[in-house]
Amino acid sequence: MREIALVSAFALIASAESNLIEIYKNASFIHQNFTDQKSEFSLNLPDFIELEDIDVAASCELVSLNLNEAKPAENEAYAKFKQNEKELEELNDKLNALNSKNAFLNNFPAFKEQSVANLDADGDKFYEAVLKNLAQISQTKKQIDELKKKMGATEVKNFQKLDLKFECDPKQVKISYPVGVGVSLKNKIQADVAKGKVEISQNLTVTNPLGIDLNSLTIALYPFYYSSNLTPAPFYPRYEGKPKPRNMMPLAAAPMMEASADMVVAKASAKKNSVKDVRASNDENALANAWRIEGVSLKADETADFAYDKQSLDAKFDLVIDGYGSASAFVRAAFKPERSIEGAQSEFKIDGINIGKRYVGYAAGEEAKEFFGKNELVSVKKEANGEYTKESFFGSKNKISRGYKYSVKNGSKLAWDVVLEEQTPVSTHESVSVSVKNDPKENEIGKDGKVTWKFALKPNESKEVNFSYELTKPSE
């Protein structure tokens, strides 16, 4: 194949027939497809793109590829900036003229030949002229400062013109290069207690990275990193009982380094000379769930929101009372997402009411448990039953008793399953023991010291739980 010559060419600016933006966790790329082009055409690229970043695949052999010097994109923002620039120049000229006038007015020797009588008669007029001029100077300086701030806030984007030349009129051309896409993820999670449902919407906010309109755009969202590290860590033997062989790692790594160098050379050569017929295909991703948003149109520099996944999930709701903490009743939902929920800042609603935001994400097919704030209709009263310390007869051990009485009342119109959680100390030594005396008896005591009661409350029904434990440990 003919070596690509880097020469300039005069060509028309082409518009892509379709666009694909691939967004990874750490990078993003755009793939633009052109059809039925002339043998010479051009397109505008962001100013940070290097020639080696660009991949071209076409139905004709590529003869030359040239990236021109960056210059401002002549769009609405640039036109406004140039207009402000002209206004600033006029204001600076006005300020210079006013300063010259002020210097003239303050040049008292210019009036030294006038009589005292004339100066006295014209004094008021002279005073007014000086004040007016100073006011105009102050106002002009203020206008200049405001205009400079306005211009500083205006983002003027630069672009580079990419000129392409082919041996024939290509039927298909695909051009790929990295772009800086402004992206943010947001989840909307809504609980409907009466219906036993949790609705989850995954949303993407994306900004057009180019200074041109993008039509027929597809956005692909990959929940993993774009990386050159695609292999597991090398395996090396671990020796015990004898000295480690010297230079083991460099010798083991050398063949891989040579192979890697060969691959780099081959890839560079292929990129320089290859012109192949490439057909875009959408293959199933074997690494993770990948989201695609199709049929999108974004105007130049436009920011838009897209909901790329919605799930309506069956949920089981209950109340969890953190007796060891605030002793409040929190609404909890248990559900199983059908598809993964990407970790993102999430907006929570319950029965249509906004209750807060926090960062969450859930795995597909695994049970998730999520809280939706305090239930103010279920009251929890916690009263101390007293704390007592007893010393053994010989004074070698202390017994500490502590307990609380909980009164829980369901003041809502809904029946609730309730989980009350308390905490006991956990022994880490055989000389320390913990015993509990609860009424009613707890449903479970975990190894971490969490004590759990489970019960149901109908509307306006109440429940009392007495919790106490006795801690025996050596006297200090």
N, C-alpha and C positions, 0 to 999 in steps of 0.2 A: 504494500500500500504506500501511497505517496505520503511523505512527511508533511505534517501540518505546518504551513508557513504563517507566521504571525504578521500579517499585513493588514492595512486598513482597507475598508471597502465601503463604497456608498451603497446604502440599501434602505428600504422602507421599514418602518417600525411595525412589527407583527404583533398580533393579538392571539393569545393562546385559545384554542378551541375548548380545552378542558384543563383543569388544574387539580393537583392533589397535594395537600400539605400533610406531611407525616410528623406527628408531634411525639417525641420521647420525653422521658423525665428530665433529660439534660441537654437535649438538642432538638432541632427541627429542620426539615428539608422540604423544598417544594419541587414538584415534578410538573412541567408544563408541556402539554401536547399540542403540536401544530400540524395541520394537514394542508395539502395542496399548496405548498409554498414555492416561490421563485427560487432560483439557484442562489440568489443573494438576498438576505434579509437581516434585520436587526431587531433587538429588543433591549429594553432598559432593565438594568439590574441594580440592586443596592450597592452603595459605594464601598462596602467592606468586603465584597466578593473578590477573591483572587482567581486568576486564570486556572490554576490547578484545582480549584474547588468545583469547576464546572465539568459535568459529564454530558456528552452529546451522543445520542443514538439516532440514526436516520436511515432511510431507505436509499440514500445516495451517499457516495463517498464524500467525506468532509475534506475540503481543500485547504481552507484557512479559517482561523479563529482569532479575532482581535478584540481586546478589551480597551476601550478608549478612556481618556482621562475623565475623572468624575467632575460633574457640574451640577448646579442646583436643578431640581425638578421644577419646571415651569407650571406649577399648579396654582390653585386659588390661594393657598397659604403663602407661596412665594410672591405672587402678585401683590398681596396685602403687605408683605414685608418690604417690597420695593417701593410701594406707595408711602409707607411709614418712613422709609429711608429718605425719600424726597422731601417729605414734610419736615424731617429732622434737619436736613440741610437748610431749608428755608427759615426754620426757627433759629438756627445758629447764625445765619446772616442777619436776621432781625435783631438778635441779641448784640451782635457786634456793632450794628448801627446805633442801637440805643446806648451802648456803652460810650461810643464816640460822641453822641449828643450830650451825654451826661458830663463827659470831660470838658466839652465846650461850655456848657452852662456853669460849670464850676471854675472856669478860667476867669477869675475876677479882673485881672489886668486888662482884659478886653474892654472893660467898661471904665477904665481909669480916666479917660478924657471927658466923660460925661459929668455934667454938673450935679451937685448934691441934690438940687431940687428935682432934676429929672430922675435920679436914682430913687428918691423917695416916692415920686409919683408912680414909677414902674415897679416898685418893690413887691407889691402884692401879686402882680402878673408874673414876675420872675419866680416868686415863691411857689405859685400854682404850677408853673411850667416844670420846675424841678421835682415837685411831688408827683406830678403826673408821669414824668419820665421814669422816676424810681419805681412807681407802681407797675409800669409796663415792663421794666426789667425783671421785677420779682415774678410777675405773671408769666413771662416768657421762660424764665428758668424753671418754673413749676411745670409748664407744658413740655419742656425738653426732658425733664426727669420722668414724667409720666409716659412719654413716648418711648424713652429708652427701656423702661420696665416692660412696656407692651411688646417691644421688639425682642427683648430678652426672653419673653415667654413664648414667642412664636417659634415653632420648630420648622426649620427649613431643611428638607431632606435633599441629599445629593444622590445622583444616580450615575451609573456608567453605561455607555452604549456598547452592547456586544454585537459585533459584526460577524456574520457567518457566511461562508461561501462553499457551495457544493458543486460537484461535477455535473449534476443534472437538477431538474426541478423535483425536490423530494415530495413524495406523497405523505410521508409521516416523519415527524421530527419530535424527539423527546429530549428536553433539556432539564437537567437536575442540578440544584445547587443548595447550599445551606442558607437558611434565613433566620432572623431573630424574631420569633413570633411571641407577642405578649399574650400569655395564656394563664388563666386561673380556673380552678375547679371549685364547684360549690354543690353541695347536696342539700336537698330539701326533704325533710323527714316529717311526716304528719301522721299522728295517731288518732284513730277514731275508736274510742273505747266501747261505745254502744254497739258498733258493728264488728268489733274484734279484728280491726284491720290496721296495718301500717303501710302507708304509701310513701315510696322513696323515688325521688327524681334526681338523677345525676345531670348536672349542668356544666357547660363549658363556656367560658367567656374568652373570646379570641379577637385580636386586633389584626387587621390586614397589614402585613409587614411591607407591602409594596406601595409605591405611589401611584398605582394604577388600579382600575376596577378588576376584580377577579370574579368572573362568571363561570357557571358550570363547575363549581368548586366542590371537591370532596375533602373532608377533614378526617384523617385517621389518627386515633389516639391510642398510643401504646403505653401500658403501665409498667414499663421497664426502661433501663438505661441503654443508650446507644454507646457501645464500647468496643474497643479492639481486643479486650481481654475476654476471649470466647472459650478458653480452655481451662480445665481445672489446674490447680497448682501442681508442679512437677513432683513426682514421688522420689524420695531419696531414702536409702536404707538407714536405719538407726542402729548404731553399734553400741553394745555394752560389754565391758570387761576387757577391751583392748583399744589401743589408740585408733582414732579415726583416720582412714586413709587420707593422705595429703592431696590437696587440689582436687578433691572428689567433685565438688560442685562445678568448678569451671570446666572440667573434662566432660561431665555429663551435659552441661549446658551448651558446649561448643557446637555439636551437630545441629542443635535447634537454632543457634544463632546463625549458622551458615545457611540453613534452609530458609530462615526468615529473610536473610539478605537476598537470596535468590528470588524469593517471592516478591520482594520490593522492586527489584530490577525488572522482573517480568511484568509486574503490574504497571510500572511506569511506562514501559515500552508499549504495552497493550493500549494504555490510555492515549498515548501519543499518536498511534497509528490506526487504532481500530475504528472502523465504521461498519456497524452491523445492523441488520434489520431486527429491531426489538419491538415486541408486542407487549403492551402492558397487560398484566394478569393480576387478579386478586386471589391469592392462595390463602387457605386457612392457616392461621398462625398456630404453630405447634408449641409456642412458648407460654402464651397467656391469652386471656380474652382481650381482643382488640376491638375498639369501637370505631365505627365509620359513620360520618355524617355526610349525606349526599344531597345534591340539589341546592347548594348554598351559593348565594351571590353576596359579595362584599365590595362596597365602594372603596375607593382609595382612602387609606388610613381609618376606615370605619371599624368600630368596635361593636360586636354583637354577641348575644347569648344564645346558646343552643342547648336544648334538653336532648341528651344522646341516649338516655335509658330511663325507663319508668317501670316500676314494679309495684304491684298490689299484693301484699302478703298477709296471710292469716297470722294473727297474733294472739297470744294469751297474756292478759293483763292481771297484775296483782299489785299489792302494796308492800313495800319493804320499810320497816321501821328500824332506824339505826339507833338502838338504845345506847350504844357505847359512844355515840356522837351527839347529834342535835336532837335525838329522840323525836323525829318528825316522820310522817308517812310519805314516802316517795312512790310515785307511779312508775311501774316497771313493765316493759313489754318484752316478751320472748317471741322471736320469729326466725325464720330461716330464709335468707336471700337466695333466689334462684340463680342470680349472676352476681359476680363480685361487685362490691361497692367501693370505689376508689377512695383512699384516704383524702379528706378535704375538709375545709371549714364548712360546717353544716348548720342549717337553720332548722330549729325544732318548733313544731306546732302540735297542739293537742286540741282536738275538737275545733280546729280553725283558728286558734288563738296563738300568736307568737309568744314563745316562752324563753327563748335564748339561743345561743350559738356556741358550738365547740367543735373541735377537730375529731372526726371519727371515720372509720372505714371498717368494712365487714367482708369476710371471705364467703365465697359462694358455697352453698350446700352445708354450711355449718351454722348451728344455732347461735344466734346473737341475742344478747340481753342489753336493753337500753333504757335509760331513765328519762322521764318527762316531767321532772320537777315535783314539788311538794303538793300534796292534796290537802288543801286548807279545810275541806269539809270533814276530814277525819281527824279528830282531836286525840292527842296523846299526852297523858299526864304522868310524869315521873316523880316519885317521892322516895326519898332515902329512908330505909328502915333502920338506919343507924350503923355505926362502925365501932367494933369492939376489939380490943387486944387483950389476950390472956397469956400470962406467963406460966410455964409449967412449974411444978412443985420445986424442982431443983434449979429452975431458972435457965435451963439449957435451951429451951424452945419457946417460941412465941406462936400463938394462934390468933390470926386476924380474921374477923368475920365482917362481911360487908354485904349489903343487900338493897334492892329497890323494889318498889311496887309500881306496876304499870297499869294505868286505866285507859283503855282504848275505846273510843265511841265513834261509830259510823254515822255521821250526820248527813250523808248524801242519799240520793234516791236510788243509787246503785248498790248491789251486793258486791262485796269484795273478798277475795282471798288475801289473807294477811300473813306476812312473814316478819316476826319480831326477832331481831338479832341483838345479843348481848355479848359480853366478853369476860372471860376469866383469865387469871394469870396462867402461864405455861411453865411447868417445872422443867428445869434443865439439869437438875442434880437429884440424886436419890435421897438427899436429906430434906428436900422440899416436896411437900405434897399439897394437892388441891382437891377439895371435895365440894360438891354442889348440893343444895337443898332447894329445889324449885317446886312451885305449886301454881299451875299444873306442871307435871314432868315435861321436860324439854323433849323435842323430837330428835334433836341431834346435837352432839358436842364434837367439834372438829379438833384435829391435832393442833391447830393454830389457836385454840381457845375460844373459837366462836360458838356461842350457844344459840340454838334456833328453836323457835316455836312456830308452828303453822296452824292457823285456824281461819274460819270463815265468819264474816259479819254481814248480816242482813241490814237493810236500812234501819237506822235508829237503834241498832243492837250494840251492846257494850260487852267488853271482855276485860277481866283483871288477870294479871300475871305477876306472881311474886318470884323474884330472882334473888338468890343469895349464894355465896360461896364462903368456904373457910380455907384459909391459907396457913399451913404449918411450916415454919422454917426455923433454923437455928437462931438463937439470940445473938445480937451483934455486940 
